[in-house]
Amino acid sequence: MDPTWFERGVSPESVSVSLRHHVPEIRSGTVDLTGCRVTRLRSTEDGDQWTATYLLDVAGRDGTGSTITAHGTLVPAGATPPTAGSASRFGEGGWSCWLPDLRLHLHTWSADAELPGLHVITQEDSARSVLEQVLRAHRPAADAVRLRGCQATVMSYKAGLRATVCCDLDLAQAEAPSDWPRAVVAKVHRVDEGRACHDVLEALWASPLRTGKALRIAEPVGYVDSLGISVQSYLEHDRTLKDLLADSFSTPTDSEAVHDVIRATAVGLASLHTSGVTGGAVTTWADELATVEAKQAKLASVVPWLDGLTRDSLTRIGRAAARTPPDQPTAAHGSFRPAQVLLLPDGGLGLIDFDKAAQAEPAVDIALFLTKLRHSAVNKTGEAVGPDSTALEERSSRVDSVADAFIGAYQERARVTERRVRVWEALELCSLILSATKRVLPDRAATCAAMLQRHLVAHGL
């Protein structure tokens, strides 16, 4: 097999060249391909093939632009590719194409069959009808209020899994009740999974978090069983913690204001962990380590240079975990990142996106959060940072200070074993290496590997 087969199939540049050669509309100039992004790279269950989402930016002859979402399957040599070719034009529902030079099959679809609620909530007429029913059921006293319109914005979308849609509501009654929402958030899940996610949100709302001052969460408004749509209130906010940190990491000195927000975030997370909510799946170290090890093995089979970056480290991390007993499981966010922390107009903090809420040891949330801080400081400032550069040490040291402030504030409110946090951080840093590898970014992967090695040495793991 061509050793570059996989890397070329996930390279935006290689895919763009192939599309310009094989797609008639692009080749003739009817459509101009202006960009290509590759996301959601996954191996199939049998491990022989890989799938990814290809976001293709295009412009028509009139200059109008759009983004086509195509789903791709990378087919290794010797395997039979899916049937390609259709009467649909490029980008329309049902279009498919086989790129033989990359062994890549691309296709679009007219609707996401796994998420029937997505089409309903993004179409104004059907969204207005569904939301009116949900809102009236939630607040019967305001039954006279009607929606004149509903403007939906898809905030995030993972094909076949879930989507988050912000719905701005246009009220037909001029003097609507003051507490009637002007916007709501619709979480769309697969029908068989949506109810469990909504139940977790209701349990959180019934907990002390509802009236607590450390953290604000969205109010569950209603659930549509047949569509897998969970409706919740919209938390007005000025920006996210991710935005604040991006500004902070681009300046030469730390800001005490940032440390204040970091400490407040730790207190907010502690309030979630001690809320007593028991819903959600169970996250264990053994399962998460096995998942990372499986991803590493599959990626290393198609990207030879990866094995040298992660193999020994995973063994080392596993041994460190065995020497450090876990803390008791608590109510966990499951996807606790700076982007999920909202900075509210009144100075408070909000927390959103409980789709992966789980029962897990507190270190799971803390480690993911701190790893994202490091990733933002080192890899997301727009300046390349090499594995041996002084910038890597300087930025990492700055994050050390922020991380220490976070852990210290958390431990004042709730129990967590710091060494256990450091073990989970190491696993998350391994995941950063894998993420960079999937995007075929060897320089970034090497930098992430250097971040991991620094972490292992600093904490004696």
C-alpha positions as CSV (number, residue, x, y, z in Angstrom):
1,M,0.0,0.0,0.0
2,D,1.2,3.5,-0.8
3,P,2.5,4.8,2.6
4,T,1.1,8.3,1.9
5,W,-2.4,7.0,1.0
6,F,-4.0,7.9,4.3
7,E,-2.3,11.3,4.7
8,R,-3.2,12.4,1.2
9,G,-6.8,11.4,1.8
10,V,-7.2,13.7,4.8
11,S,-5.1,16.5,3.4
12,P,-7.3,19.5,2.4
13,E,-4.8,20.4,-0.3
14,S,-4.7,16.9,-1.9
15,V,-8.5,16.6,-1.7
16,S,-8.9,20.1,-3.4
17,V,-6.6,19.1,-6.2
18,S,-8.5,15.9,-6.8
19,L,-11.9,17.5,-6.7
20,R,-10.8,20.1,-9.3
21,H,-9.8,17.2,-11.6
22,H,-12.8,14.9,-11.1
23,V,-15.9,17.0,-10.4
24,P,-17.3,18.4,-13.7
25,E,-18.9,21.5,-12.2
26,I,-15.5,22.5,-10.6
27,R,-13.5,21.5,-13.7
28,S,-15.7,23.6,-16.0
29,G,-15.6,26.7,-13.8
30,T,-19.4,26.6,-13.0
31,V,-18.4,26.3,-9.3
32,D,-15.2,27.6,-7.7
33,L,-13.8,25.5,-4.9
34,T,-12.4,28.1,-2.5
35,G,-11.6,25.9,0.6
36,C,-11.6,22.5,2.1
37,R,-11.7,21.4,5.8
38,V,-11.6,17.9,7.2
39,T,-13.2,17.1,10.5
40,R,-14.7,14.1,12.4
41,L,-12.1,11.6,11.3
42,R,-13.1,8.1,12.6
43,S,-12.1,4.5,11.9
44,T,-14.9,2.1,11.1
45,E,-15.8,-0.7,13.5
46,D,-13.8,-3.3,11.6
47,G,-10.8,-0.9,11.5
48,D,-10.2,-1.4,7.7
49,Q,-11.7,2.0,6.6
50,W,-11.8,5.5,7.8
51,T,-14.6,8.1,7.6
52,A,-14.5,11.9,7.8
53,T,-16.6,14.9,7.2
54,Y,-15.3,17.2,4.4
55,L,-16.5,20.8,4.5
56,L,-16.1,22.2,1.0
57,D,-16.3,26.0,0.6
58,V,-17.6,27.0,-2.9
59,A,-18.6,30.1,-4.8
60,G,-20.9,30.3,-7.8
61,R,-20.3,32.5,-10.9
62,D,-22.4,35.2,-9.3
63,G,-20.0,35.3,-6.4
64,T,-22.3,33.9,-3.8
65,G,-20.6,31.4,-1.4
66,S,-21.7,28.4,0.6
67,T,-20.3,25.4,2.3
68,I,-21.1,21.8,1.2
69,T,-20.9,19.1,3.8
70,A,-19.7,15.9,2.2
71,H,-19.2,12.6,4.1
72,G,-16.1,10.7,3.0
73,T,-14.9,7.1,3.3
74,L,-11.2,6.3,2.8
75,V,-11.0,2.9,1.2
76,P,-7.6,1.0,1.4
77,A,-6.1,-0.7,-1.6
78,G,-7.7,-4.1,-2.2
79,A,-11.1,-3.2,-0.7
80,T,-14.1,-2.5,-2.9
81,P,-15.2,1.2,-2.8
82,P,-18.9,2.2,-2.5
83,T,-20.9,2.8,-5.6
84,A,-20.4,6.3,-6.8
85,G,-22.1,8.5,-9.3
86,S,-25.6,9.9,-9.4
87,A,-27.9,12.2,-11.3
88,S,-27.6,14.9,-8.6
89,R,-25.4,17.9,-9.2
90,F,-22.4,18.6,-7.1
91,G,-23.4,19.5,-3.5
92,E,-27.1,18.5,-3.9
93,G,-28.7,15.8,-1.7
94,G,-27.7,12.4,-3.0
95,W,-24.6,13.5,-4.9
96,S,-21.6,11.1,-4.7
97,C,-18.2,11.0,-6.2
98,W,-15.2,8.5,-6.2
99,L,-11.7,10.1,-6.2
100,P,-9.6,7.1,-7.4
101,D,-6.2,8.9,-6.8
102,L,-7.1,9.2,-3.1
103,R,-9.3,6.2,-2.8
104,L,-11.9,8.5,-1.3
105,H,-15.6,8.2,-1.7
106,L,-17.6,11.4,-1.0
107,H,-21.4,11.8,-0.8
108,T,-24.0,14.2,0.5
109,W,-27.5,13.5,1.7
110,S,-30.8,15.3,1.6
111,A,-31.5,14.9,5.4
112,D,-29.9,13.3,8.4
113,A,-31.9,10.2,8.9
114,E,-30.5,9.7,12.4
115,L,-31.7,13.2,13.5
116,P,-35.2,13.8,12.2
117,G,-35.6,16.7,14.5
118,L,-32.9,18.7,12.8
119,H,-34.9,19.3,9.6
120,V,-38.0,20.3,11.7
121,I,-36.3,22.8,14.0
122,T,-34.3,24.5,11.1
123,Q,-37.4,25.1,9.0
124,E,-39.3,28.2,10.1
125,D,-42.9,27.0,9.8
126,S,-42.3,23.6,11.5
127,A,-40.0,25.1,14.2
128,R,-42.6,27.7,15.1
129,S,-45.3,25.1,15.5
130,V,-43.1,22.8,17.6
131,L,-41.8,25.6,19.8
132,E,-45.2,27.1,20.4
133,Q,-46.5,23.8,21.7
134,V,-43.4,23.3,24.0
135,L,-43.5,26.8,25.4
136,R,-47.2,26.8,26.1
137,A,-47.0,23.5,27.8
138,H,-44.1,24.9,29.9
139,R,-46.0,28.1,30.8
140,P,-49.7,27.6,30.4
141,A,-50.6,31.0,31.8
142,A,-49.1,32.6,28.6
143,D,-51.2,30.5,26.2
144,A,-52.3,33.6,24.3
145,V,-48.8,34.3,23.1
146,R,-48.0,33.3,19.5
147,L,-44.8,33.1,17.6
148,R,-44.7,35.2,14.4
149,G,-41.4,33.8,13.4
150,C,-38.4,31.7,14.4
151,Q,-34.9,32.2,13.1
152,A,-32.8,29.1,13.6
153,T,-29.0,29.1,13.7
154,V,-27.1,25.8,13.9
155,M,-24.4,26.3,16.5
156,S,-22.8,22.9,16.3
157,Y,-23.6,19.7,14.3
158,K,-22.1,16.2,14.4
159,A,-23.7,14.2,11.7
160,G,-25.9,11.3,12.9
161,L,-25.2,12.2,16.6
162,R,-26.5,15.6,17.8
163,A,-26.9,19.2,16.9
164,T,-27.3,22.5,18.8
165,V,-29.6,25.1,17.4
166,C,-30.2,28.6,18.7
167,C,-33.8,29.8,17.9
168,D,-34.5,33.5,18.0
169,L,-38.2,34.0,18.7
170,D,-40.4,36.7,17.1
171,L,-43.4,37.2,19.3
172,A,-46.7,38.0,17.7
173,Q,-48.1,39.7,20.8
174,A,-46.5,43.0,21.4
175,E,-46.9,42.9,25.2
176,A,-45.7,39.4,25.9
177,P,-45.0,38.4,29.5
178,S,-41.7,39.7,30.8
179,D,-40.4,36.2,31.5
180,W,-41.4,34.9,28.1
181,P,-38.1,33.9,26.3
182,R,-36.9,35.8,23.3
183,A,-34.6,32.9,22.4
184,V,-34.3,29.2,23.3
185,V,-31.8,26.5,22.5
186,A,-32.9,23.3,20.9
187,K,-30.7,20.2,21.4
188,V,-31.3,17.6,18.7
189,H,-30.4,14.0,19.4
190,R,-31.2,10.6,18.0
191,V,-34.6,9.8,19.1
192,D,-33.5,6.9,21.3
193,E,-30.9,9.0,23.1
194,G,-32.5,12.4,23.5
195,R,-34.7,11.6,26.5
196,A,-31.8,10.5,28.6
197,C,-30.0,13.8,27.9
198,H,-33.1,15.8,28.7
199,D,-33.6,13.9,32.0
200,V,-30.1,14.8,33.1
201,L,-30.8,18.5,32.5
202,E,-34.0,18.3,34.5
203,A,-32.2,16.6,37.3
204,L,-29.6,19.4,37.3
205,W,-32.4,22.0,37.4
206,A,-34.0,20.2,40.4
207,S,-30.7,20.2,42.3
208,P,-29.1,23.0,44.3
209,L,-27.6,24.4,41.1
210,R,-31.0,26.0,40.3
211,T,-30.6,28.5,43.1
212,G,-26.9,28.5,43.6
213,K,-24.8,31.6,43.0
214,A,-21.6,30.0,41.8
215,L,-23.0,28.7,38.5
216,R,-26.0,29.3,36.3
217,I,-27.4,26.6,34.1
218,A,-30.1,26.6,31.4
219,E,-33.7,25.8,32.4
220,P,-35.2,22.8,30.7
221,V,-38.3,23.9,28.8
222,G,-39.6,20.8,27.2
223,Y,-38.9,17.6,25.3
224,V,-40.4,16.3,22.0
225,D,-40.2,12.6,22.2
226,S,-40.9,11.9,18.5
227,L,-38.2,14.2,17.3
228,G,-35.5,13.9,19.9
229,I,-35.6,17.6,20.5
230,S,-34.8,19.0,24.0
231,V,-35.7,22.7,24.4
232,Q,-33.9,24.8,27.1
233,S,-33.5,28.4,27.9
234,Y,-30.8,30.6,26.3
235,L,-28.3,32.1,28.7
236,E,-27.5,35.6,27.6
237,H,-23.7,36.2,27.7
238,D,-21.0,38.6,26.6
239,R,-18.4,36.1,25.7
240,T,-17.0,32.7,26.7
241,L,-14.1,31.9,28.9
242,K,-12.3,30.6,25.8
243,D,-12.5,34.1,24.3
244,L,-11.1,35.7,27.5
245,L,-8.2,33.2,27.6
246,A,-7.4,33.7,24.0
247,D,-6.9,37.4,24.7
248,S,-4.9,36.6,27.8
249,F,-2.6,34.2,26.2
250,S,-1.8,36.6,23.4
251,T,-0.4,39.2,25.9
252,P,3.0,39.0,27.6
253,T,1.7,39.0,31.2
254,D,-0.9,37.2,33.2
255,S,-4.0,39.1,34.2
256,E,-5.3,38.9,37.8
257,A,-8.7,39.3,36.3
258,V,-8.2,36.1,34.4
259,H,-7.1,34.3,37.6
260,D,-10.3,35.6,39.4
261,V,-12.4,34.1,36.6
262,I,-10.5,30.8,36.7
263,R,-11.0,30.5,40.5
264,A,-14.7,31.3,40.1
265,T,-14.9,28.6,37.4
266,A,-13.3,26.1,39.7
267,V,-15.9,27.0,42.4
268,G,-18.7,26.6,39.8
269,L,-17.4,23.2,38.8
270,A,-17.2,22.1,42.4
271,S,-20.8,23.1,42.9
272,L,-21.8,20.8,40.0
273,H,-19.7,18.0,41.3
274,T,-21.3,18.2,44.8
275,S,-24.9,18.7,43.5
276,G,-25.9,15.1,44.1
277,V,-27.2,14.5,40.6
278,T,-26.9,10.9,39.7
279,G,-27.9,10.7,36.0
280,G,-25.8,10.0,33.0
281,A,-23.4,7.2,31.9
282,V,-20.5,6.1,34.0
283,T,-16.9,7.1,32.9
284,T,-14.1,4.9,34.1
285,W,-10.3,5.2,33.7
286,A,-10.1,1.7,32.2
287,D,-12.6,2.5,29.5
288,E,-11.0,5.8,28.6
289,L,-7.5,4.4,28.5
290,A,-8.6,1.5,26.3
291,T,-10.3,4.0,24.0
292,V,-7.1,6.1,23.6
293,E,-5.0,3.0,23.1
294,A,-7.3,1.7,20.4
295,K,-7.2,5.1,18.6
296,Q,-3.5,5.2,18.8
297,A,-3.1,1.7,17.4
298,K,-5.4,2.3,14.5
299,L,-3.8,5.7,13.6
300,A,-0.3,4.3,13.9
301,S,-1.2,1.6,11.3
302,V,-1.7,4.3,8.7
303,V,0.6,7.1,10.1
304,P,3.9,5.4,10.9
305,W,5.5,8.4,12.6
306,L,2.8,8.4,15.4
307,D,4.0,5.3,17.2
308,G,7.2,7.0,18.4
309,L,5.3,9.9,19.9
310,T,2.8,8.0,22.1
311,R,3.5,4.3,22.6
312,D,5.9,4.4,25.6
313,S,4.0,7.3,27.1
314,L,0.7,5.4,27.2
315,T,2.4,2.5,29.1
316,R,3.9,5.0,31.5
317,I,0.6,6.7,32.1
318,G,-1.1,3.4,32.7
319,R,1.4,2.5,35.4
320,A,1.0,5.9,37.1
321,A,-2.8,5.5,37.2
322,A,-2.4,2.1,38.8
323,R,-0.4,3.7,41.6
324,T,-3.0,6.5,42.2
325,P,-6.4,5.3,43.3
326,P,-9.4,7.2,41.8
327,D,-11.6,9.5,43.8
328,Q,-15.3,8.8,44.3
329,P,-17.5,9.4,41.2
330,T,-19.6,12.5,41.1
331,A,-22.0,14.3,38.8
332,A,-19.6,15.3,35.9
333,H,-20.1,17.6,32.9
334,G,-18.3,15.2,30.6
335,S,-17.1,17.8,28.2
336,F,-15.9,20.6,30.4
337,R,-14.0,23.1,28.3
338,P,-13.4,26.9,28.4
339,A,-15.8,27.2,25.5
340,Q,-18.7,25.9,27.6
341,V,-18.2,28.5,30.3
342,L,-20.2,31.7,29.7
343,L,-19.3,35.1,31.1
344,L,-22.7,36.6,31.9
345,P,-23.6,40.3,31.8
346,D,-24.0,40.5,35.6
347,G,-20.5,39.1,36.2
348,G,-21.7,35.5,36.9
349,L,-20.8,32.3,35.1
350,G,-23.0,30.0,33.1
351,L,-22.3,26.4,32.0
352,I,-23.8,24.8,28.9
353,D,-23.7,21.7,26.8
354,F,-24.5,18.8,29.2
355,D,-24.9,16.3,26.3
356,K,-22.1,14.1,27.7
357,A,-23.1,14.4,31.4
358,A,-21.8,11.4,33.3
359,Q,-20.9,9.9,36.7
360,A,-17.1,10.2,36.9
361,E,-14.3,11.0,39.2
362,P,-13.9,14.8,39.4
363,A,-10.4,14.6,37.8
364,V,-12.1,13.8,34.5
365,D,-13.6,17.3,34.1
366,I,-10.7,19.1,35.7
367,A,-8.1,17.4,33.5
368,L,-9.9,18.1,30.2
369,F,-10.4,21.7,31.2
370,L,-6.7,22.2,32.0
371,T,-5.5,20.4,28.9
372,K,-7.6,22.7,26.8
373,L,-6.0,25.7,28.5
374,R,-2.6,24.3,27.5
375,H,-3.7,23.6,24.0
376,S,-5.0,27.2,23.6
377,A,-1.9,28.8,25.1
378,V,0.6,26.8,23.0
379,N,-1.2,25.9,19.7
380,K,-4.0,28.3,19.3
381,T,-2.4,31.8,19.3
382,G,-1.6,31.9,15.6
383,E,2.1,31.6,16.2
384,A,3.9,28.3,15.5
385,V,5.5,26.8,18.6
386,G,8.1,24.1,18.1
387,P,8.8,21.2,20.5
388,D,12.2,22.6,21.4
389,S,11.3,26.3,21.4
390,T,11.6,28.7,24.4
391,A,8.1,29.8,23.7
392,L,6.8,26.3,24.6
393,E,8.3,26.5,28.1
394,E,7.2,30.1,28.6
395,R,3.6,29.5,27.6
396,S,3.5,26.2,29.5
397,S,4.8,28.0,32.7
398,R,2.1,30.6,32.4
399,V,-0.6,27.9,32.2
400,D,1.0,26.2,35.2
401,S,0.1,29.2,37.2
402,V,-3.5,29.3,36.0
403,A,-3.8,25.5,36.6
404,D,-2.5,25.8,40.1
405,A,-5.0,28.6,40.8
406,F,-7.9,26.4,39.5
407,I,-7.0,23.3,41.5
408,G,-6.4,25.3,44.6
409,A,-9.8,27.0,44.4
410,Y,-11.5,23.7,43.6
411,Q,-10.0,22.0,46.6
412,E,-11.3,24.7,48.9
413,R,-14.9,23.6,47.9
414,A,-14.6,19.9,47.0
415,R,-12.3,16.9,47.3
416,V,-10.0,15.8,44.5
417,T,-6.6,14.2,44.5
418,E,-4.2,16.4,42.6
419,R,-2.0,13.5,41.4
420,R,-5.1,11.9,39.9
421,V,-5.8,15.1,38.0
422,R,-2.3,15.0,36.6
423,V,-2.7,11.4,35.5
424,W,-5.9,12.3,33.6
425,E,-4.2,15.4,32.1
426,A,-1.5,13.1,30.7
427,L,-4.1,11.0,29.0
428,E,-5.8,14.1,27.6
429,L,-2.4,15.3,26.3
430,C,-2.1,12.0,24.5
431,S,-5.4,12.7,22.9
432,L,-4.1,16.0,21.6
433,I,-1.3,14.2,19.9
434,L,-3.8,11.9,18.2
435,S,-6.0,14.8,17.2
436,A,-3.0,16.6,15.5
437,T,-2.1,13.3,13.8
438,K,-5.6,12.8,12.4
439,R,-5.3,16.2,10.8
440,V,-1.9,15.3,9.4
441,L,-0.1,18.0,11.4
442,P,3.2,16.4,12.3
443,D,4.8,19.6,13.7
444,R,1.8,20.2,16.0
445,A,1.8,16.5,17.0
446,A,5.5,16.8,17.9
447,T,4.8,19.9,20.0
448,C,2.0,18.1,21.8
449,A,4.3,15.2,22.5
450,A,6.8,17.6,24.0
451,M,4.0,19.1,26.1
452,L,3.2,15.5,27.3
453,Q,6.8,14.7,28.2
454,R,7.2,18.0,30.1
455,H,4.0,17.1,32.0
456,L,5.2,13.6,32.9
457,V,8.5,14.8,34.2
458,A,7.1,17.8,36.1
459,H,4.7,15.6,38.0
460,G,6.8,12.4,38.4
461,L,4.5,10.2,36.4
